[in-house]
């Protein structure tokens, strides 16, 4: 059975319970306490205390127009005493969808020159950009079979999840950004994962390549490999943390987007732990 870590979050999250898989690369969680099962008879406990930081951090959320990105951006704005939140979206329509504020910028992550000015002056970057497969028209579930998917021109995983994320990491390094939180996906350890076959995009392969690029960048980071994302209320399920797809071997494979959003923000508090992936 896969070893997992149960992580109770402190206020203001009020997460009672949650199921998920992450890959943190530099967790910064205030008063985080966890138990790691090492074997049947031996457990190790550790606790982490957040470092005080009285200054307000400027945090940019890329992919802020997406379903998870919108929640992260909203949470940062709700904590305006701690963070100056910014958002990056692809279109004017996406900007208007999340309020049209002056702190929401329009840019193309596939073009380095498009995003460099937005990243200047920020303290932390939360990357939530991702290629999104679309279902080909004409599928009739009543006839059986499986739907087919495709990626729009210029929006395939290589361009978005690799080149686009690489551009963000490079711009962050050039701007002296102090920390990056990258949201990936569970399943990247298996080349035969069905997600790689969607639109022949090898999406998990390109996501994994971007994760490694971030790990080699020298920037303090946290990598979160979330399970199946659900549009459900956050803070009501236990959060289970596994590594290298341990939770794929269990029934615990989903997580609410709202809880992923909270996990994205927690590393910003400060933490005495080397770069984590979960």
C-alpha positions in Angstrom: 0.0 0.0 0.0 1.3 3.5 -0.8 2.7 5.5 2.0 0.9 8.8 2.4 1.1 11.8 4.6 -2.0 13.4 6.3 -1.6 17.1 6.5 -3.9 19.2 8.7 -3.8 22.9 7.7 -4.0 25.8 10.2 -6.3 28.7 10.0 -7.4 30.6 7.9 -7.9 27.5 5.7 -10.0 25.5 8.0 -9.6 22.4 6.0 -11.2 19.6 7.9 -10.4 16.9 5.4 -9.1 16.4 1.8 -7.9 13.8 -0.6 -5.1 14.6 -3.0 -1.7 14.0 -4.5 1.0 16.7 -4.6 4.6 17.1 -5.3 5.9 20.0 -3.4 9.4 21.2 -4.0 9.7 23.8 -1.4 6.8 23.8 1.0 6.4 26.8 3.1 3.5 26.0 5.4 2.8 27.8 8.7 2.6 25.4 11.6 2.5 22.4 9.3 2.6 19.1 11.2 2.7 15.7 9.4 3.2 12.0 10.1 5.1 9.9 7.5 4.6 6.2 7.7 8.1 4.7 7.3 7.1 1.1 8.0 4.5 -0.8 10.0 6.1 -0.2 13.3 8.0 3.1 13.0 6.7 6.6 12.4 8.5 9.8 12.2 6.9 13.2 13.1 8.0 16.6 12.2 6.6 20.1 12.5 7.4 23.3 10.7 7.0 26.8 12.0 6.6 29.7 9.6 9.0 32.6 9.6 7.6 36.0 10.2 7.5 38.4 7.3 6.0 41.7 7.9 6.3 42.9 4.3 3.5 42.5 1.7 4.5 40.1 -1.1 3.6 40.7 -4.8 2.4 37.4 -6.2 1.6 36.8 -9.9 -0.8 34.0 -10.9 -0.4 32.9 -14.5 -3.4 31.1 -16.0 -5.6 33.3 -13.8 -8.5 32.9 -16.2 -8.7 29.1 -15.7 -11.0 27.5 -13.2 -8.3 26.9 -10.6 -6.3 30.1 -11.4 -9.4 32.2 -10.8 -9.7 30.7 -7.3 -6.0 31.4 -6.5 -6.3 35.0 -7.7 -9.4 35.5 -5.6 -7.8 34.1 -2.5 -4.8 36.4 -2.9 -7.1 39.4 -3.3 -9.0 38.4 -0.1 -5.7 38.5 1.7 -4.7 41.9 0.6 -3.1 42.6 3.9 -0.5 40.0 3.1 -0.3 39.9 -0.7 -0.5 42.2 -3.7 -2.1 39.7 -6.1 -1.6 40.0 -9.9 -3.1 37.8 -12.6 -2.0 37.0 -16.1 -4.6 35.8 -18.7 -4.5 35.2 -22.5 -7.4 37.4 -23.6 -9.4 40.5 -22.8 -12.4 38.3 -22.4 -10.6 36.3 -19.7 -9.6 39.5 -18.0 -13.2 40.7 -17.8 -14.4 37.4 -16.6 -12.3 37.8 -13.4 -13.2 41.4 -12.8 -11.1 43.4 -15.3 -9.0 44.9 -12.5 -5.8 46.8 -13.4 -3.7 44.1 -11.7 -4.8 41.6 -14.3 -2.5 41.6 -17.3 -2.9 40.1 -20.8 0.0 38.2 -22.3 1.1 35.1 -24.2 3.4 32.8 -22.3 4.6 31.2 -25.5 6.4 34.5 -26.3 9.0 35.5 -23.7 8.9 39.2 -24.6 5.1 39.2 -23.8 5.4 38.2 -20.2 8.8 39.6 -19.1 7.3 43.1 -18.1 4.5 41.5 -16.0 7.0 39.4 -14.0 9.2 42.3 -13.2 8.9 43.4 -9.6 7.1 40.4 -8.3 8.2 38.3 -5.3 6.6 35.0 -6.1 5.1 33.3 -9.2 2.3 30.7 -9.2 2.2 28.9 -12.5 -1.3 27.5 -13.4 -1.0 27.6 -17.2 -1.9 24.3 -19.0 -2.8 23.1 -22.4 -6.5 22.0 -22.5 -7.6 19.2 -24.8 -10.9 19.7 -26.6 -13.4 16.9 -27.6 -13.8 16.4 -31.4 -17.4 17.0 -32.5 -19.7 14.2 -33.5 -19.2 11.9 -30.5 -22.3 10.0 -29.6 -22.1 8.2 -26.2 -25.1 6.1 -27.1 -23.1 4.3 -29.8 -20.3 3.3 -27.4 -16.7 3.9 -28.0 -14.5 6.7 -26.7 -14.4 10.4 -27.6 -11.4 11.7 -29.5 -9.6 14.9 -28.5 -7.4 17.5 -30.1 -5.5 20.6 -29.1 -6.0 23.9 -30.9 -3.3 25.2 -33.2 -0.5 26.8 -31.1 -2.0 25.5 -27.9 -0.6 22.0 -27.7 1.3 20.7 -24.6 4.7 21.2 -26.0 4.0 24.9 -26.7 2.1 25.6 -23.5 3.3 23.2 -20.8 6.9 23.1 -21.9 7.9 26.3 -23.9 5.3 28.5 -22.1 6.4 27.3 -18.6 10.1 27.5 -19.5 9.6 31.1 -20.6 7.9 31.9 -17.3 10.8 30.3 -15.3 13.4 32.1 -17.4 11.7 35.5 -16.9 11.3 34.8 -13.2 15.0 34.0 -12.8 16.0 37.1 -14.8 13.7 39.3 -12.6 15.1 37.8 -9.3 11.8 36.2 -8.3 12.2 34.6 -4.9 9.9 31.6 -5.2 7.9 29.7 -7.8 4.9 27.4 -7.2 4.2 25.2 -10.2 1.0 23.1 -10.5 1.4 20.0 -12.5 -0.5 16.7 -12.6 -0.5 13.3 -11.1 0.5 10.5 -13.5 3.8 11.8 -14.8 5.8 8.8 -13.7 3.9 6.6 -16.2 4.6 7.2 -19.9 1.6 5.1 -20.8 -0.8 7.2 -18.7 -4.0 7.7 -20.7 -3.6 11.5 -20.4 -0.6 11.3 -22.7 -2.8 9.9 -25.5 -5.2 12.8 -25.5 -4.8 14.5 -28.8 -1.4 12.7 -29.1 -0.1 15.5 -27.0 2.0 13.7 -24.4 0.9 16.3 -21.9 2.4 14.7 -18.8 5.7 14.3 -20.6 6.0 18.0 -21.3 4.7 18.9 -17.8 7.4 16.7 -16.2 10.1 18.3 -18.4 9.0 21.7 -17.2 9.1 20.5 -13.6 12.7 19.3 -14.0 13.6 22.6 -15.6 12.3 24.5 -12.6 14.1 22.1 -10.2 17.4 22.9 -12.1 16.8 26.6 -12.2 18.1 27.5 -8.8 14.9 29.3 -7.8 13.2 28.1 -4.6 10.2 26.2 -5.7 7.2 24.1 -4.8 5.8 21.5 -7.3 2.2 20.4 -6.7 1.1 17.4 -8.7 -2.6 17.4 -8.2 -5.0 14.5 -8.7 -8.3 14.8 -10.7 -9.6 18.3 -10.2 -13.2 18.7 -9.0 -15.4 21.8 -8.9 -16.4 21.1 -5.3 -16.3 23.0 -2.1 -12.9 23.3 -0.5 -11.9 22.7 3.1 -14.1 19.7 3.8 -11.9 16.7 3.0 -8.7 15.4 4.4 -5.6 16.2 2.5 -3.4 13.2 1.7 0.1 13.9 0.4 1.9 11.2 -1.6 5.0 11.2 -3.9 5.7 9.9 -7.4 2.1 8.9 -8.0 1.8 6.7 -4.9 -1.9 7.7 -4.6 -2.6 6.3 -8.1 -2.5 2.9 -6.4 -5.3 3.9 -4.1 -8.9 5.2 -4.3 -7.6 8.7 -3.4 -7.2 10.3 -6.8 -9.2 13.5 -6.7 -9.1 16.9 -5.1 -11.2 20.0 -5.1 -9.9 23.0 -7.1 -10.4 25.2 -4.1 -8.1 23.0 -2.0 -5.4 23.0 -4.7 -5.7 26.8 -4.7 -5.1 26.9 -0.9 -2.1 24.6 -1.2 -0.7 27.0 -3.9 -0.7 29.9 -1.4 0.5 28.1 1.7 4.2 27.9 0.5 4.3 31.7 0.3 4.3 31.9 4.1 7.9 30.7 4.6 9.2 27.3 5.6 12.4 25.6 6.8 12.4 22.7 4.3 14.3 22.1 1.1 12.5 22.3 -2.2 9.5 19.8 -2.1 7.6 17.9 -4.8 4.3 16.2 -3.9 
